[in-house]
Amino acid sequence: MDRFEAERIPLTVAVLDMDWHITDPDARYGSGWTGYTWNSSLFPDHR
């Protein structure tokens, strides 16, 4: 919370959502909690 305040970022811009994540990655990457792996079929132009 302190960092949001220090950077003057309103908390309303925080998004707690997992829809952008892939949920069935290759087994070598572990579970669906893969960090910043984007589901390109849902968000093809995420950059």
CHARMM-style PDB file with segment names, atoms N, HN, CA, C and O in Angstrom:
ATOM      1  N   MET     1       0.818  -1.184   0.000  1.00  0.00      PROA
ATOM      2  CA  MET     1       0.000   0.000   0.000  1.00  0.00      PROA
ATOM      3  C   MET     1       0.865   1.252   0.000  1.00  0.00      PROA
ATOM      4  O   MET     1       0.531   2.248  -0.642  1.00  0.00      PROA
ATOM      5  N   ASP     2       1.967   1.197   0.717  1.00  0.00      PROA
ATOM      6  HN  ASP     2       2.238   0.388   1.239  1.00  0.00      PROA
ATOM      7  CA  ASP     2       2.851   2.365   0.759  1.00  0.00      PROA
ATOM      8  C   ASP     2       3.408   2.684  -0.627  1.00  0.00      PROA
ATOM      9  O   ASP     2       3.564   3.851  -0.987  1.00  0.00      PROA
ATOM     10  N   ARG     3       3.704   1.646  -1.397  1.00  0.00      PROA
ATOM     11  HN  ARG     3       3.577   0.698  -1.105  1.00  0.00      PROA
ATOM     12  CA  ARG     3       4.261   1.873  -2.740  1.00  0.00      PROA
ATOM     13  C   ARG     3       3.231   2.529  -3.656  1.00  0.00      PROA
ATOM     14  O   ARG     3       3.573   3.410  -4.446  1.00  0.00      PROA
ATOM     15  N   PHE     4       1.968   2.103  -3.555  1.00  0.00      PROA
ATOM     16  HN  PHE     4       1.690   1.387  -2.914  1.00  0.00      PROA
ATOM     17  CA  PHE     4       0.922   2.754  -4.347  1.00  0.00      PROA
ATOM     18  C   PHE     4       0.883   4.248  -4.027  1.00  0.00      PROA
ATOM     19  O   PHE     4       0.818   5.090  -4.923  1.00  0.00      PROA
ATOM     20  N   GLU     5       0.924   4.553  -2.745  1.00  0.00      PROA
ATOM     21  HN  GLU     5       0.977   3.869  -2.017  1.00  0.00      PROA
ATOM     22  CA  GLU     5       0.880   5.955  -2.330  1.00  0.00      PROA
ATOM     23  C   GLU     5       2.127   6.706  -2.802  1.00  0.00      PROA
ATOM     24  O   GLU     5       2.025   7.822  -3.312  1.00  0.00      PROA
ATOM     25  N   ALA     6       3.295   6.098  -2.633  1.00  0.00      PROA
ATOM     26  HN  ALA     6       3.378   5.192  -2.218  1.00  0.00      PROA
ATOM     27  CA  ALA     6       4.543   6.747  -3.030  1.00  0.00      PROA
ATOM     28  C   ALA     6       4.592   7.020  -4.529  1.00  0.00      PROA
ATOM     29  O   ALA     6       5.136   8.038  -4.957  1.00  0.00      PROA
ATOM     30  N   GLU     7       4.032   6.124  -5.322  1.00  0.00      PROA
ATOM     31  HN  GLU     7       3.590   5.297  -4.975  1.00  0.00      PROA
ATOM     32  CA  GLU     7       4.031   6.281  -6.776  1.00  0.00      PROA
ATOM     33  C   GLU     7       2.820   7.062  -7.272  1.00  0.00      PROA
ATOM     34  O   GLU     7       2.642   7.277  -8.471  1.00  0.00      PROA
ATOM     35  N   ARG     8       1.991   7.481  -6.316  1.00  0.00      PROA
ATOM     36  HN  ARG     8       2.135   7.307  -5.342  1.00  0.00      PROA
ATOM     37  CA  ARG     8       0.763   8.240  -6.619  1.00  0.00      PROA
ATOM     38  C   ARG     8      -0.154   7.475  -7.577  1.00  0.00      PROA
ATOM     39  O   ARG     8      -0.724   8.040  -8.511  1.00  0.00      PROA
ATOM     40  N   ILE     9      -0.275   6.170  -7.313  1.00  0.00      PROA
ATOM     41  HN  ILE     9       0.189   5.711  -6.555  1.00  0.00      PROA
ATOM     42  CA  ILE     9      -1.145   5.310  -8.114  1.00  0.00      PROA
ATOM     43  C   ILE     9      -2.389   5.011  -7.296  1.00  0.00      PROA
ATOM     44  O   ILE     9      -2.298   4.397  -6.233  1.00  0.00      PROA
ATOM     45  N   PRO    10      -3.541   5.434  -7.777  1.00  0.00      PROA
ATOM     46  CA  PRO    10      -4.767   5.136  -7.033  1.00  0.00      PROA
ATOM     47  C   PRO    10      -5.009   3.628  -7.003  1.00  0.00      PROA
ATOM     48  O   PRO    10      -4.797   2.941  -8.003  1.00  0.00      PROA
ATOM     49  N   LEU    11      -5.437   3.135  -5.900  1.00  0.00      PROA
ATOM     50  HN  LEU    11      -5.609   3.693  -5.088  1.00  0.00      PROA
ATOM     51  CA  LEU    11      -5.661   1.700  -5.762  1.00  0.00      PROA
ATOM     52  C   LEU    11      -6.698   1.204  -6.758  1.00  0.00      PROA
ATOM     53  O   LEU    11      -6.731   0.011  -7.061  1.00  0.00      PROA
ATOM     54  N   THR    12      -7.528   2.070  -7.265  1.00  0.00      PROA
ATOM     55  HN  THR    12      -7.501   3.039  -7.018  1.00  0.00      PROA
ATOM     56  CA  THR    12      -8.557   1.654  -8.214  1.00  0.00      PROA
ATOM     57  C   THR    12      -7.982   1.136  -9.527  1.00  0.00      PROA
ATOM     58  O   THR    12      -8.713   0.535 -10.315  1.00  0.00      PROA
ATOM     59  N   VAL    13      -6.687   1.352  -9.785  1.00  0.00      PROA
ATOM     60  HN  VAL    13      -6.094   1.841  -9.145  1.00  0.00      PROA
ATOM     61  CA  VAL    13      -6.105   0.822 -11.011  1.00  0.00      PROA
ATOM     62  C   VAL    13      -5.582  -0.596 -10.835  1.00  0.00      PROA
ATOM     63  O   VAL    13      -5.216  -1.239 -11.820  1.00  0.00      PROA
ATOM     64  N   ALA    14      -5.538  -1.095  -9.615  1.00  0.00      PROA
ATOM     65  HN  ALA    14      -5.835  -0.573  -8.815  1.00  0.00      PROA
ATOM     66  CA  ALA    14      -5.073  -2.455  -9.371  1.00  0.00      PROA
ATOM     67  C   ALA    14      -6.115  -3.450  -9.865  1.00  0.00      PROA
ATOM     68  O   ALA    14      -7.308  -3.305  -9.599  1.00  0.00      PROA
ATOM     69  N   VAL    15      -5.651  -4.452 -10.581  1.00  0.00      PROA
ATOM     70  HN  VAL    15      -4.682  -4.570 -10.797  1.00  0.00      PROA
ATOM     71  CA  VAL    15      -6.553  -5.478 -11.099  1.00  0.00      PROA
ATOM     72  C   VAL    15      -6.127  -6.824 -10.534  1.00  0.00      PROA
ATOM     73  O   VAL    15      -5.004  -7.277 -10.756  1.00  0.00      PROA
ATOM     74  N   LEU    16      -7.019  -7.445  -9.817  1.00  0.00      PROA
ATOM     75  HN  LEU    16      -7.931  -7.077  -9.637  1.00  0.00      PROA
ATOM     76  CA  LEU    16      -6.751  -8.767  -9.261  1.00  0.00      PROA
ATOM     77  C   LEU    16      -7.580  -9.769 -10.054  1.00  0.00      PROA
ATOM     78  O   LEU    16      -8.720 -10.069  -9.700  1.00  0.00      PROA
ATOM     79  N   ASP    17      -7.009 -10.268 -11.103  1.00  0.00      PROA
ATOM     80  HN  ASP    17      -6.083 -10.024 -11.391  1.00  0.00      PROA
ATOM     81  CA  ASP    17      -7.741 -11.129 -12.014  1.00  0.00      PROA
ATOM     82  C   ASP    17      -6.765 -12.104 -12.654  1.00  0.00      PROA
ATOM     83  O   ASP    17      -5.593 -11.780 -12.845  1.00  0.00      PROA
ATOM     84  N   MET    18      -7.235 -13.271 -12.978  1.00  0.00      PROA
ATOM     85  HN  MET    18      -8.187 -13.535 -12.823  1.00  0.00      PROA
ATOM     86  CA  MET    18      -6.365 -14.273 -13.572  1.00  0.00      PROA
ATOM     87  C   MET    18      -6.733 -14.623 -15.004  1.00  0.00      PROA
ATOM     88  O   MET    18      -6.125 -15.528 -15.576  1.00  0.00      PROA
ATOM     89  N   ASP    19      -7.698 -13.950 -15.603  1.00  0.00      PROA
ATOM     90  HN  ASP    19      -8.192 -13.215 -15.139  1.00  0.00      PROA
ATOM     91  CA  ASP    19      -8.127 -14.325 -16.949  1.00  0.00      PROA
ATOM     92  C   ASP    19      -7.027 -14.210 -17.992  1.00  0.00      PROA
ATOM     93  O   ASP    19      -7.076 -14.908 -19.005  1.00  0.00      PROA
ATOM     94  N   TRP    20      -6.054 -13.367 -17.779  1.00  0.00      PROA
ATOM     95  HN  TRP    20      -6.015 -12.800 -16.956  1.00  0.00      PROA
ATOM     96  CA  TRP    20      -4.986 -13.208 -18.759  1.00  0.00      PROA
ATOM     97  C   TRP    20      -3.972 -14.335 -18.691  1.00  0.00      PROA
ATOM     98  O   TRP    20      -3.208 -14.528 -19.637  1.00  0.00      PROA
ATOM     99  N   HSD    21      -3.946 -15.084 -17.596  1.00  0.00      PROA
ATOM    100  HN  HSD    21      -4.567 -14.927 -16.828  1.00  0.00      PROA
ATOM    101  CA  HSD    21      -3.016 -16.194 -17.387  1.00  0.00      PROA
ATOM    102  C   HSD    21      -3.385 -17.412 -18.214  1.00  0.00      PROA
ATOM    103  O   HSD    21      -4.561 -17.657 -18.483  1.00  0.00      PROA
ATOM    104  N   ILE    22      -2.370 -18.178 -18.617  1.00  0.00      PROA
ATOM    105  HN  ILE    22      -1.415 -17.979 -18.398  1.00  0.00      PROA
ATOM    106  CA  ILE    22      -2.681 -19.475 -19.199  1.00  0.00      PROA
ATOM    107  C   ILE    22      -2.962 -20.430 -18.046  1.00  0.00      PROA
ATOM    108  O   ILE    22      -2.409 -20.257 -16.960  1.00  0.00      PROA
ATOM    109  N   THR    23      -3.797 -21.420 -18.256  1.00  0.00      PROA
ATOM    110  HN  THR    23      -4.246 -21.561 -19.139  1.00  0.00      PROA
ATOM    111  CA  THR    23      -4.145 -22.343 -17.174  1.00  0.00      PROA
ATOM    112  C   THR    23      -3.714 -23.773 -17.451  1.00  0.00      PROA
ATOM    113  O   THR    23      -3.795 -24.627 -16.569  1.00  0.00      PROA
ATOM    114  N   ASP    24      -3.260 -24.041 -18.662  1.00  0.00      PROA
ATOM    115  HN  ASP    24      -3.194 -23.348 -19.379  1.00  0.00      PROA
ATOM    116  CA  ASP    24      -2.822 -25.399 -18.988  1.00  0.00      PROA
ATOM    117  C   ASP    24      -1.468 -25.370 -19.704  1.00  0.00      PROA
ATOM    118  O   ASP    24      -1.364 -25.777 -20.861  1.00  0.00      PROA
ATOM    119  N   PRO    25      -0.425 -24.882 -19.001  1.00  0.00      PROA
ATOM    120  CA  PRO    25       0.886 -24.762 -19.631  1.00  0.00      PROA
ATOM    121  C   PRO    25       1.531 -26.127 -19.849  1.00  0.00      PROA
ATOM    122  O   PRO    25       1.096 -27.133 -19.289  1.00  0.00      PROA
ATOM    123  N   ASP    26       2.558 -26.141 -20.659  1.00  0.00      PROA
ATOM    124  HN  ASP    26       2.911 -25.323 -21.114  1.00  0.00      PROA
ATOM    125  CA  ASP    26       3.370 -27.330 -20.841  1.00  0.00      PROA
ATOM    126  C   ASP    26       3.841 -27.787 -19.461  1.00  0.00      PROA
ATOM    127  O   ASP    26       4.204 -26.954 -18.631  1.00  0.00      PROA
ATOM    128  N   ALA    27       3.841 -29.074 -19.207  1.00  0.00      PROA
ATOM    129  HN  ALA    27       3.546 -29.750 -19.881  1.00  0.00      PROA
ATOM    130  CA  ALA    27       4.195 -29.621 -17.888  1.00  0.00      PROA
ATOM    131  C   ALA    27       5.573 -29.176 -17.410  1.00  0.00      PROA
ATOM    132  O   ALA    27       5.808 -29.093 -16.205  1.00  0.00      PROA
ATOM    133  N   ARG    28       6.483 -28.889 -18.329  1.00  0.00      PROA
ATOM    134  HN  ARG    28       6.292 -28.956 -19.308  1.00  0.00      PROA
ATOM    135  CA  ARG    28       7.827 -28.467 -17.901  1.00  0.00      PROA
ATOM    136  C   ARG    28       7.817 -27.119 -17.187  1.00  0.00      PROA
ATOM    137  O   ARG    28       8.786 -26.775 -16.510  1.00  0.00      PROA
ATOM    138  N   TYR    29       6.727 -26.346 -17.329  1.00  0.00      PROA
ATOM    139  HN  TYR    29       5.940 -26.625 -17.879  1.00  0.00      PROA
ATOM    140  CA  TYR    29       6.616 -25.051 -16.666  1.00  0.00      PROA
ATOM    141  C   TYR    29       5.845 -25.111 -15.362  1.00  0.00      PROA
ATOM    142  O   TYR    29       5.706 -24.089 -14.691  1.00  0.00      PROA
ATOM    143  N   GLY    30       5.348 -26.260 -14.984  1.00  0.00      PROA
ATOM    144  HN  GLY    30       5.461 -27.091 -15.529  1.00  0.00      PROA
ATOM    145  CA  GLY    30       4.623 -26.401 -13.726  1.00  0.00      PROA
ATOM    146  C   GLY    30       3.143 -26.125 -13.880  1.00  0.00      PROA
ATOM    147  O   GLY    30       2.545 -26.445 -14.907  1.00  0.00      PROA
ATOM    148  N   SER    31       2.558 -25.533 -12.863  1.00  0.00      PROA
ATOM    149  HN  SER    31       3.044 -25.273 -12.029  1.00  0.00      PROA
ATOM    150  CA  SER    31       1.116 -25.288 -12.837  1.00  0.00      PROA
ATOM    151  C   SER    31       0.754 -24.038 -13.630  1.00  0.00      PROA
ATOM    152  O   SER    31       1.612 -23.422 -14.261  1.00  0.00      PROA
ATOM    153  N   GLY    32      -0.516 -23.672 -13.592  1.00  0.00      PROA
ATOM    154  HN  GLY    32      -1.213 -24.173 -13.079  1.00  0.00      PROA
ATOM    155  CA  GLY    32      -0.986 -22.476 -14.279  1.00  0.00      PROA
ATOM    156  C   GLY    32      -0.462 -21.187 -13.680  1.00  0.00      PROA
ATOM    157  O   GLY    32      -0.599 -20.123 -14.285  1.00  0.00      PROA
ATOM    158  N   TRP    33       0.133 -21.264 -12.504  1.00  0.00      PROA
ATOM    159  HN  TRP    33       0.244 -22.128 -12.013  1.00  0.00      PROA
ATOM    160  CA  TRP    33       0.704 -20.075 -11.865  1.00  0.00      PROA
ATOM    161  C   TRP    33       2.111 -19.883 -12.412  1.00  0.00      PROA
ATOM    162  O   TRP    33       3.099 -20.177 -11.739  1.00  0.00      PROA
ATOM    163  N   THR    34       2.185 -19.392 -13.629  1.00  0.00      PROA
ATOM    164  HN  THR    34       1.383 -19.153 -14.176  1.00  0.00      PROA
ATOM    165  CA  THR    34       3.471 -19.340 -14.327  1.00  0.00      PROA
ATOM    166  C   THR    34       4.058 -17.938 -14.424  1.00  0.00      PROA
ATOM    167  O   THR    34       4.895 -17.689 -15.291  1.00  0.00      PROA
ATOM    168  N   GLY    35       3.657 -17.047 -13.589  1.00  0.00      PROA
ATOM    169  HN  GLY    35       2.977 -17.249 -12.884  1.00  0.00      PROA
ATOM    170  CA  GLY    35       4.206 -15.703 -13.657  1.00  0.00      PROA
ATOM    171  C   GLY    35       3.498 -14.866 -14.697  1.00  0.00      PROA
ATOM    172  O   GLY    35       2.293 -14.634 -14.603  1.00  0.00      PROA
ATOM    173  N   TYR    36       4.243 -14.411 -15.691  1.00  0.00      PROA
ATOM    174  HN  TYR    36       5.222 -14.599 -15.768  1.00  0.00      PROA
ATOM    175  CA  TYR    36       3.679 -13.514 -16.698  1.00  0.00      PROA
ATOM    176  C   TYR    36       3.477 -14.200 -18.042  1.00  0.00      PROA
ATOM    177  O   TYR    36       3.866 -13.667 -19.081  1.00  0.00      PROA
ATOM    178  N   THR    37       2.873 -15.376 -18.022  1.00  0.00      PROA
ATOM    179  HN  THR    37       2.557 -15.810 -17.178  1.00  0.00      PROA
ATOM    180  CA  THR    37       2.537 -16.062 -19.263  1.00  0.00      PROA
ATOM    181  C   THR    37       1.139 -15.646 -19.657  1.00  0.00      PROA
ATOM    182  O   THR    37       0.190 -15.863 -18.904  1.00  0.00      PROA
ATOM    183  N   TRP    38       0.999 -15.052 -20.829  1.00  0.00      PROA
ATOM    184  HN  TRP    38       1.770 -14.876 -21.441  1.00  0.00      PROA
ATOM    185  CA  TRP    38      -0.282 -14.534 -21.296  1.00  0.00      PROA
ATOM    186  C   TRP    38      -1.050 -15.572 -22.075  1.00  0.00      PROA
ATOM    187  O   TRP    38      -0.463 -16.346 -22.831  1.00  0.00      PROA
ATOM    188  N   ASN    39      -2.351 -15.598 -21.899  1.00  0.00      PROA
ATOM    189  HN  ASN    39      -2.828 -14.969 -21.285  1.00  0.00      PROA
ATOM    190  CA  ASN    39      -3.231 -16.425 -22.705  1.00  0.00      PROA
ATOM    191  C   ASN    39      -3.486 -15.654 -23.995  1.00  0.00      PROA
ATOM    192  O   ASN    39      -4.384 -14.814 -24.061  1.00  0.00      PROA
ATOM    193  N   SER    40      -2.694 -15.944 -25.010  1.00  0.00      PROA
ATOM    194  HN  SER    40      -1.964 -16.625 -24.956  1.00  0.00      PROA
ATOM    195  CA  SER    40      -2.754 -15.184 -26.259  1.00  0.00      PROA
ATOM    196  C   SER    40      -4.059 -15.367 -27.019  1.00  0.00      PROA
ATOM    197  O   SER    40      -4.406 -14.532 -27.854  1.00  0.00      PROA
ATOM    198  N   SER    41      -4.789 -16.447 -26.744  1.00  0.00      PROA
ATOM    199  HN  SER    41      -4.506 -17.125 -26.065  1.00  0.00      PROA
ATOM    200  CA  SER    41      -6.076 -16.604 -27.422  1.00  0.00      PROA
ATOM    201  C   SER    41      -7.108 -15.630 -26.857  1.00  0.00      PROA
ATOM    202  O   SER    41      -8.022 -15.220 -27.572  1.00  0.00      PROA
ATOM    203  N   LEU    42      -6.975 -15.258 -25.591  1.00  0.00      PROA
ATOM    204  HN  LEU    42      -6.233 -15.591 -25.010  1.00  0.00      PROA
ATOM    205  CA  LEU    42      -7.884 -14.282 -24.983  1.00  0.00      PROA
ATOM    206  C   LEU    42      -7.395 -12.852 -25.180  1.00  0.00      PROA
ATOM    207  O   LEU    42      -8.198 -11.933 -25.342  1.00  0.00      PROA
ATOM    208  N   PHE    43      -6.084 -12.668 -25.166  1.00  0.00      PROA
ATOM    209  HN  PHE    43      -5.432 -13.415 -25.034  1.00  0.00      PROA
ATOM    210  CA  PHE    43      -5.483 -11.343 -25.288  1.00  0.00      PROA
ATOM    211  C   PHE    43      -4.355 -11.395 -26.318  1.00  0.00      PROA
ATOM    212  O   PHE    43      -3.182 -11.399 -25.944  1.00  0.00      PROA
ATOM    213  N   PRO    44      -4.692 -11.433 -27.606  1.00  0.00      PROA
ATOM    214  CA  PRO    44      -3.670 -11.603 -28.640  1.00  0.00      PROA
ATOM    215  C   PRO    44      -2.697 -10.428 -28.771  1.00  0.00      PROA
ATOM    216  O   PRO    44      -1.569 -10.625 -29.223  1.00  0.00      PROA
ATOM    217  N   ASP    45      -3.096  -9.231 -28.395  1.00  0.00      PROA
ATOM    218  HN  ASP    45      -4.012  -9.071 -28.028  1.00  0.00      PROA
ATOM    219  CA  ASP    45      -2.234  -8.056 -28.536  1.00  0.00      PROA
ATOM    220  C   ASP    45      -2.018  -7.413 -27.173  1.00  0.00      PROA
ATOM    221  O   ASP    45      -2.396  -6.261 -26.958  1.00  0.00      PROA
ATOM    222  N   HSD    46      -1.411  -8.153 -26.255  1.00  0.00      PROA
ATOM    223  HN  HSD    46      -1.103  -9.089 -26.429  1.00  0.00      PROA
ATOM    224  CA  HSD    46      -1.288  -7.706 -24.865  1.00  0.00      PROA
ATOM    225  C   HSD    46      -0.159  -6.721 -24.620  1.00  0.00      PROA
ATOM    226  O   HSD    46      -0.025  -6.231 -23.499  1.00  0.00      PROA
ATOM    227  N   ARG    47       0.637  -6.419 -25.589  1.00  0.00      PROA
ATOM    228  HN  ARG    47       0.528  -6.818 -26.500  1.00  0.00      PROA
ATOM    229  CA  ARG    47       1.788  -5.522 -25.364  1.00  0.00      PROA
ATOM    230  C   ARG    47       1.422  -4.085 -25.474  1.00  0.00      PROA
ATOM    231  OT1 ARG    47       2.278  -3.216 -25.310  1.00  0.00      PROA
TER     232      ARG     47
END
